[in-house]
């Protein structure tokens, strides 16, 4: 019988198949910090049959918003979201990298109009490659490869 | 082909056929641009020129083009005297211009400003240069000049020389030339090479330009030498500017090795990258190129306001 490292959760979300080492970044994206009232479990460097090593995050009493799922897809494009309700997996899906990314990533070009604080422009990108993820700014056309570091938290 | 009401933000937004149509239309504008005929094509129409950055050629040529077509011009050449100086956002300035004019020409220091502005304007927005980004009307007049000098653009060998990193005209130009199956050679000092995304964009459509730091090696069989200024204002550090300023100089010595019918182009203003002695040679096309701003911008104004009709 397998040893259970972390207890199952009653209600909440399990984010599985996060690339190893990215779990803490996922928590940051979800604004999970010391103020959170519910239980959060973080598993790092877990053996996975499919992907070698992976990270897993479990958050009790919270279901993710679509914008949060989009953000996760940009750093963990193979992540699986499991919505748990009363200990049962009520929904399960693999995140999908959106074709257009609005308001969740900042342009790396400091001279881009979308970075002008006066204008309050919602940054918009077109996904020009999903593997690896490359986004193109709709305004200045700069291509962004290190998307993880540009996610707006 | 639909031009009426259209924004002119990036040359990539236009097909090759549409570009050729603009050049053909510009051809028809030459007599009026030279003052030989007077037109009333855009009588009663108002061009709003919003220049958040200094410009001589772009602004004056647009204003001149509009007036030759019979239209009027309002706007500002310097934001310090406008409501922008009081803290007005670009979005609000555009909304105002949208109410006062029929077409907007915008020059702005931030990249993507014209695309952003077009989201707030119901009237056409023409990008008059956005930071180190796009300058589509310059590209169109450059293409017009090459076609005028060479009879056609296709198959020509074109050197883009100088600041290829920050020089906005060369980015638009590279994409446009790729549409015309031009053989491109990029010559720049180290550190001012063509941005990788432009190179990637070109290779995605099957175009692989030659990149070099040595102009002497490639001058002999070129048809067009497109020279750009190394722009001091784009450098945050003056030391970095001084390292590369004056790297290339187009002079009679260099041109000895060039084809007799090589044309030298420059979007102007030049500093010392083209020697004054070149001005008197048949190679010098930069002043004709500057004149071409008028017919090409006339064509663009006419097309976005009136469409393709006569």
Interface residues (C-beta under 8 A of the other chain):
Chain A: X109 X111 X112 X113 X114 X116 X118 X119 X120 X121 X137 X138 X139 X140 X141 X142 X143
Chain B: X10 X87 X89 X90 X91 X108 X109 X110 X111 X112 X113 X115 X116 X130 X131 X132 X133 X134 X197 X200
